[in-house]
Amino acid sequence: MNNRIPKRVVVEESDSEDEDQRKFKRRRENQPTQNITAPTPTPNYKNNNGNRRMEFVNGSIVRIKLNNFVTYSDVEFRPGPRLNVIIGPNGSGKSSIVCAIALGLGGGPNLLGRQKQLGDFIKNRCSQGYIEIELHNESGDNYIIRRDLKKEGNGSEFHINGKTISKNDLMSTIKKLNVQVDNLCQFLPQDKVVSFASMSPTELLIETEKAININNMYENHQELIRLQSNHQKESTTFEELKKNLDDLVKKNQSLEKDVDKFRERQKLLEFVKKLKRKRAWAIFENARAAFIKAKEDKEQSEQIVHNGELQLKPYKSIISEQTKSIEKSRKEVHDNSTKVQQIESEVSRQSLTDGKLVIVIENFLAEIDGIQLRDKERKIQIARVTKDIQDETTKMQRLPNDEDTKRNVEKLNREVKDCNQQLGELEIEKEARNRQYNMANQECISIQREMSQLNNIQAQKLEFLRNDQRDVYSAYEWLRQNQNQFKQKVFGPICMEINVQNPEHAAFLEMTLSFNLMMTFVFQSMEDRETFHNNVIENGKRLRVNTLVSRGGFKMERVNNIEDFRSIGATHYLDETFEADQVVKDAIMDSIPIFKSIVFDKRALNNEDSITKHINSFFTPNGSYYTTYSRYGDRKPTTRVSNFKVAKWLSGINTDKKDELQKRFQQAKVRLDEEKLSAETIRQKQNQITATQRNITEERNKCNATIDDRRKCYSKIQFLARKLEELNTEENIEEEEKKIRLKLREVYGKRAETLSTITNHLKEYFKSMGTRDHSLITLSRYEAKLRAEEDNFARESAKLDADKKRLAELVKYLDDCVKEAKRLRSEAEKMVGPLTPEIQEEFKSINFHSLEEIDSEISATETKANFIISNNPKVLEEYEERKREIQLIEDRIATRQRELQDNDKRMGKLREDWLVPVKEFISQVNISFSQYFKAINCLGEVHLGFDEQHPDDYSKYFVDIRVKFRNEDSLKTLNAQLQSGGERSVSTMLYLISLQDLTTCPFRVVDEINQGMDPKNERMIFEQIVKSVSSEGSPQYFLITPKLLHNLHYSPETTVLCVFTGPWFMSQKQWNEIFKRIMEKRSGHPQLQNDNNNNNNNNNNNNNNNNNNNNNNNNNNNNNNNKKATIQEEFDDDDDVDDDNSDE
């Protein structure tokens, strides 16, 4: 299109802080910036002819500036007065602009559904930031609203035109401008889009009333709901009070007969009260008597304990003297025992020394015997060695000459080598034959395995059923055992009845048939089906299986003639690819028209598009192709392509492959026999050569043995000669024996001394043992006497302890008696009062004195009183209380009746004030909504709905949106069950646009509402938005989206703002200069250059635009695509651009 569109570019700064970015920021700080505290003159926007001026409506956003907000470091941009399309990649910061508008105008984080605290909106590694929004003021200077954000404490401050204000003052100001950031009909952020689209009709009415803001419509509705709820509660309470009053009156009337009897009962109860008063004092008197008796028992027990303590004193003195004597005797025993132990230790030590000396003596004697024995053995060895040397010399002389033997061995070695070479060649040939044999044998085994697998297809299917479909497997087993119960043959499940030879065809068929159909049992009569149901599904095993009755005689009607497609690879109709009983085939084709599908081979791989135009369902080696047509609109076709998987349930026995395998098996068997015969021939040759080699080896071994014997004889003679020389060396035996005997005499002397010492110690040991035994006897006498005295002392002590325990029990019992008497006296005084002479006279007047008599009379009197009136003992009290309650309820009923009458009058007036305007408004919305739906060739209506059974329940009023997107459908209520997500999005947007036509607000924000729409609906909605906001006096509109369709219709009132991320984008000023130089080179396009210069003048104050402005023009001005592509190429080749001067 040729219309010029105002453009803006918003550049977001990256979070990373490296050295290059810091240099970039320092260059940016040198650029001039605009004073953000002074109101900006509202720019003029003209169309192409320059004859119509677009004005900002009161409260529209003129300028937005962000500092350290989310991903933005410092950005400022100016939206247009009408439609503003904010576009940019996902995550670039589009929705952050929506957040800034909401927070900057007093909203809280809860409106956005993102971060929970204000501090989370401040850029990372920054402690504070601010949002500055300039709103148009038609009666004076613009409002510059600034909100300072602080990360510490999540605090914020509000300013208007530099003056600090409270949040309430700010909300009052923006309320006058009719700005409602909490109204989803006016402000719809990205994270609330789903919430709005999923609103109930009642919630939609509430949000609509908020958006209207006419004649206090929302407030009146809420007040009506509140009054109606209160009216219901008050009415319920009023009826309950009336019912309660009737019940109370009836109850009092029924009690009047019992009141007279009550007084008689009161007299009896009064007498019972006197008896209980006397009973309390009678109980006290019994307790006082028990106290006196306990006191006497205690004094007697104290005397007994005193006498017992006096008797124990002599025993303590005797036990003390005996204990001292025992300690003295124990000390004597301990001293003697210690001395005995010391002597034992010394005797043991001396005995150990004597043992060592004995061992030394024995060693010396053994050494002398060894010296004599060695001399005798040396002489014998000399004679033996001399004889061995003579024998070996004689043996060596009898052996053959070494030279002849060695030559014979070399000859034999050559013969053995020849045999080994022949055996090696035969072994190589044998291994080759074995490999051929193993290959043939392995081929036979492999063929047998394949044949076994082919024969076990049915068993595999049955195993799959047993593991995956237990009910179907159980039904199949039952059917095999009970086939005789049916009149005609029963088939099933279908997967067990089908045989597909080609695995590829099996995969195609399994993709087409549903899983439930493959697990279905097929019957030829309803009677057989009922028999199966009774035994398997219902009254019998209660298995969950599918069944159907084949109607038989199915007539198929082919859609396409396969002969027309033979040239491009058509091979079969799908129903021709498998074998099955005709009953099963009829049942399958009656359920799924497989006879309409055609199977192609690989020749069709390059012709799928042309085949799709003629055949709706076909198969190729790449998978399945299924074409459907839309039920509404232009009925465009949609082809679904599915890759096939290996068939699990429908693979069958391939008879051709089975014949081929049998032929291959016979050929492999012949080769196996040939290789076996060749291997036997080679084995016989190996045996002959091995026998020859064995004989040669035996002869060679004999020669080698002869050579070894001569070598061994020579070595043994040399060894014996050296040994004989060593034996002939004489040893000085006598001198060595003399030295040993001198040492032996010295050891004998030491042993004599040791034995003498041991003898002396033993004498002293026996003496100490006698003294210790005498001390032990004395100790035993003392201990026996002590035990006797201690036993006497223990008996007397136990007796004294028992007496003390008895005394303690008596003391405790006396204390309990005192406490009990005091408690009973206190209770008696509390019940009766002090025992005055008057009370004593009253007690004397009662002829019952003992506690038993008093209790008996109390029981008899109470029984008599209970018989007089037993159902309601508090009848008189209840009667008087209920009488007072009746009077109170009558007063409350009168008050409630006056309140209900006042509430009815107020609700009637408020209903007229609310219902008439809202009906009128919904009617106007319906007109706009219907027109918009008519423009997209659909039908839509909006009505005010309510609960017809409860028309006075104002909380159940709702917006009833009915839509129709297809000609064959009727108008249906908009909900998630009847319409798709795209249809609901279209309806929601058209409803918002209809509200915009009828309501006044300065601006609206919609974030990514086009997500989920198909291109057709998205294009229609965009055109309706452009049309609705292009008229004079229309409010400002912000549409946030990550992408736009090509060739959209834009009006001159549309402003496109592009958001890009990163610091390496040049400034708008640099882009303008470069674009100007490029335009100068293209003198053939002066108008394009002038338009660009005008656009540069409109954006001189924007410090955050980037070089992607040209890309945005490519999306919005499709008629200049080729022209701008050339401009971009020249820009890429421009050598005058200095990257070091690029700014953010």
Secondary structure as the mmCIF struct_conf table of DSSP 4:
data_model
#
loop_
_struct_conf.conf_type_id
_struct_conf.id
_struct_conf.beg_label_comp_id
_struct_conf.beg_label_asym_id
_struct_conf.beg_label_seq_id
_struct_conf.end_label_comp_id
_struct_conf.end_label_asym_id
_struct_conf.end_label_seq_id
STRN STRN1 LYS A 7 GLU A 12
HELX_LH_PP_P HELX_LH_PP_P1 GLU A 13 SER A 14
BEND BEND1 ASP A 15 ASP A 15
HELX_RH_AL_P HELX_RH_AL_P1 GLU A 19 GLU A 29
TURN_TY1_P TURN_TY1_P1 ASN A 30 ASN A 30
BEND BEND2 GLN A 31 GLN A 31
BEND BEND3 ILE A 36 ALA A 38
HELX_LH_PP_P HELX_LH_PP_P2 PRO A 39 ASN A 44
STRN STRN2 TYR A 45 LYS A 46
TURN_TY1_P TURN_TY1_P2 ASN A 48 ASN A 49
BEND BEND4 GLY A 50 GLY A 50
STRN STRN3 ARG A 53 MET A 54
HELX_LH_PP_P HELX_LH_PP_P3 PHE A 56 VAL A 57
TURN_TY1_P TURN_TY1_P3 ASN A 58 GLY A 59
STRN STRN4 ILE A 61 PHE A 69
TURN_TY1_P TURN_TY1_P4 VAL A 70 THR A 71
STRN STRN5 TYR A 72 PHE A 77
BEND BEND5 PRO A 81 ARG A 82
STRN STRN6 LEU A 83 ILE A 87
TURN_TY1_P TURN_TY1_P5 ASN A 90 GLY A 91
BEND BEND6 SER A 92 GLY A 93
HELX_RH_AL_P HELX_RH_AL_P2 LYS A 94 GLY A 104
TURN_TY1_P TURN_TY1_P6 LEU A 105 GLY A 106
HELX_RH_3T_P HELX_RH_3T_P1 PRO A 109 LEU A 111
TURN_TY1_P TURN_TY1_P7 LEU A 112 GLY A 113
BEND BEND7 ARG A 114 ARG A 114
BEND BEND8 LYS A 116 GLN A 117
HELX_RH_3T_P HELX_RH_3T_P2 LEU A 118 PHE A 121
STRN STRN7 ILE A 122 ILE A 122
HELX_LH_PP_P HELX_LH_PP_P4 LYS A 123 LYS A 123
TURN_TY1_P TURN_TY1_P8 ASN A 124 ARG A 125
BEND BEND9 SER A 127 SER A 127
STRN STRN8 GLN A 128 LEU A 135
TURN_TY1_P TURN_TY1_P9 GLU A 138 SER A 139
BEND BEND10 GLY A 140 ASP A 141
HELX_LH_PP_P HELX_LH_PP_P5 ASN A 142 ASN A 142
STRN STRN9 TYR A 143 LYS A 150
TURN_TY1_P TURN_TY1_P10 LYS A 151 LYS A 151
HELX_RH_3T_P HELX_RH_3T_P3 GLU A 152 ASN A 154
STRN STRN10 GLY A 155 ILE A 160
TURN_TY1_P TURN_TY1_P11 ASN A 161 GLY A 162
STRN STRN11 LYS A 163 ILE A 165
HELX_RH_AL_P HELX_RH_AL_P3 LYS A 167 LYS A 176
TURN_TY1_P TURN_TY1_P12 LEU A 177 ASN A 178
TURN_TY1_P TURN_TY1_P13 VAL A 181 ASP A 182
TURN_TY1_P TURN_TY1_P14 LEU A 184 GLN A 186
STRN STRN12 PHE A 187 LEU A 188
HELX_RH_3T_P HELX_RH_3T_P4 GLN A 190 LYS A 192
HELX_RH_AL_P HELX_RH_AL_P4 VAL A 193 ALA A 197
TURN_TY1_P TURN_TY1_P15 SER A 198 SER A 198
HELX_RH_AL_P HELX_RH_AL_P5 PRO A 201 ILE A 212
TURN_TY1_P TURN_TY1_P16 ASN A 215 ASN A 216
HELX_RH_AL_P HELX_RH_AL_P6 MET A 217 ARG A 398
BEND BEND11 LEU A 399 LEU A 399
HELX_LH_PP_P HELX_LH_PP_P6 PRO A 400 ASN A 401
HELX_RH_AL_P HELX_RH_AL_P7 ASP A 402 ASN A 455
TURN_TY1_P TURN_TY1_P17 ASN A 456 ASN A 456
HELX_RH_AL_P HELX_RH_AL_P8 ILE A 457 ASP A 468
HELX_RH_AL_P HELX_RH_AL_P9 ARG A 470 GLN A 481
BEND BEND12 ASN A 482 ASN A 482
HELX_RH_3T_P HELX_RH_3T_P5 GLN A 483 GLN A 485
BEND BEND13 PHE A 486 GLN A 488
STRN STRN13 PHE A 491 PHE A 491
HELX_RH_AL_P HELX_RH_AL_P10 ILE A 494 GLU A 497
STRN STRN14 ASN A 499 VAL A 500
BEND BEND14 GLN A 501 ASN A 502
HELX_RH_AL_P HELX_RH_AL_P11 PRO A 503 THR A 512
BEND BEND15 LEU A 513 LEU A 513
HELX_RH_AL_P HELX_RH_AL_P12 PHE A 515 MET A 518
TURN_TY1_P TURN_TY1_P18 MET A 519 MET A 519
STRN STRN15 THR A 520 PHE A 523
BEND BEND16 GLN A 524 SER A 525
HELX_RH_AL_P HELX_RH_AL_P13 MET A 526 PHE A 532
HELX_RH_PI_P HELX_RH_PI_P1 HIS A 533 ILE A 537
BEND BEND17 GLU A 538 LYS A 541
STRN STRN16 ASN A 546 VAL A 549
BEND BEND18 VAL A 559 ASN A 560
HELX_RH_3T_P HELX_RH_3T_P6 ILE A 562 ILE A 568
TURN_TY1_P TURN_TY1_P19 GLY A 569 GLY A 569
STRN STRN17 ALA A 570 TYR A 573
HELX_RH_3T_P HELX_RH_3T_P7 LEU A 574 GLU A 576
BEND BEND19 THR A 577 PHE A 578
STRN STRN18 GLU A 579 GLU A 579
HELX_RH_AL_P HELX_RH_AL_P14 GLN A 582 SER A 591
BEND BEND20 ILE A 592 ILE A 592
HELX_RH_3T_P HELX_RH_3T_P8 ILE A 594 LYS A 596
STRN STRN19 ILE A 598 PHE A 600
HELX_RH_3T_P HELX_RH_3T_P9 LYS A 602 ALA A 604
TURN_TY1_P TURN_TY1_P20 LEU A 605 ASN A 606
HELX_RH_AL_P HELX_RH_AL_P15 GLU A 608 HIS A 614
BEND BEND21 ASN A 616 ASN A 616
STRN STRN20 SER A 617 THR A 620
TURN_TY1_P TURN_TY1_P21 PRO A 621 ASN A 622
STRN STRN21 GLY A 623 TYR A 629
BEND BEND22 ARG A 631 TYR A 632
TURN_TY1_P TURN_TY1_P22 GLY A 633 ASP A 634
STRN STRN22 PRO A 637 SER A 642
BEND BEND23 LYS A 648 LEU A 650
STRN STRN23 SER A 651 SER A 651
HELX_RH_AL_P HELX_RH_AL_P16 THR A 655 ASN A 728
BEND BEND24 THR A 729 THR A 729
HELX_RH_AL_P HELX_RH_AL_P17 ILE A 733 VAL A 832
BEND BEND25 PRO A 834 PRO A 834
HELX_RH_AL_P HELX_RH_AL_P18 PRO A 837 SER A 845
BEND BEND26 ILE A 846 ASN A 847
BEND BEND27 SER A 850 SER A 850
HELX_RH_AL_P HELX_RH_AL_P19 LEU A 851 ILE A 868
BEND BEND28 ILE A 869 ILE A 869
BEND BEND29 ASN A 871 ASN A 871
TURN_TY1_P TURN_TY1_P23 PRO A 873 LYS A 874
HELX_RH_AL_P HELX_RH_AL_P20 VAL A 875 ALA A 935
TURN_TY1_P TURN_TY1_P24 ILE A 936 ASN A 937
STRN STRN24 LEU A 939 GLY A 945
TURN_TY1_P TURN_TY1_P25 GLU A 948 GLN A 949
TURN_TY1_P TURN_TY1_P26 PRO A 951 ASP A 952
HELX_RH_3T_P HELX_RH_3T_P10 TYR A 954 LYS A 956
STRN STRN25 PHE A 958 LYS A 964
BEND BEND30 ARG A 966 ARG A 966
TURN_TY1_P TURN_TY1_P27 ASN A 967 GLU A 968
BEND BEND31 ASP A 969 ASP A 969
STRN STRN26 LYS A 972 THR A 973
TURN_TY1_P TURN_TY1_P28 ALA A 976 LEU A 978
BEND BEND32 GLN A 979 GLN A 979
HELX_RH_AL_P HELX_RH_AL_P21 GLY A 981 LEU A 998
BEND BEND33 PRO A 1002 PRO A 1002
STRN STRN27 PHE A 1003 ASP A 1007
BEND BEND34 GLU A 1008 GLU A 1008
TURN_TY1_P TURN_TY1_P29 ILE A 1009 GLY A 1012
HELX_RH_AL_P HELX_RH_AL_P22 PRO A 1015 VAL A 1029
BEND BEND35 SER A 1030 SER A 1031
TURN_TY1_P TURN_TY1_P30 GLU A 1032 GLY A 1033
HELX_LH_PP_P HELX_LH_PP_P7 SER A 1034 PRO A 1035
STRN STRN28 GLN A 1036 THR A 1041
BEND BEND36 PRO A 1042 PRO A 1042
TURN_TY1_P TURN_TY1_P31 HIS A 1046 ASN A 1047
TURN_TY1_P TURN_TY1_P32 PRO A 1052 GLU A 1053
STRN STRN29 THR A 1054 THR A 1061
BEND BEND37 GLY A 1062 PRO A 1063
HELX_RH_AL_P HELX_RH_AL_P23 GLN A 1068 LYS A 1081
TURN_TY1_P TURN_TY1_P33 SER A 1083 GLY A 1084
HELX_RH_AL_P HELX_RH_AL_P24 PRO A 1086 ASN A 1098
TURN_TY1_P TURN_TY1_P34 ASN A 1099 ASN A 1101
BEND BEND38 ASN A 1103 ASN A 1104
TURN_TY1_P TURN_TY1_P35 ASN A 1107 ASN A 1108
HELX_RH_AL_P HELX_RH_AL_P25 ASN A 1109 ASN A 1116
HELX_RH_3T_P HELX_RH_3T_P11 ASN A 1118 ASN A 1120
HELX_RH_AL_P HELX_RH_AL_P26 ASN A 1121 ASP A 1133
TURN_TY1_P TURN_TY1_P36 ASP A 1135 ASP A 1136
HELX_RH_3T_P HELX_RH_3T_P12 ASP A 1139 ASN A 1141
#
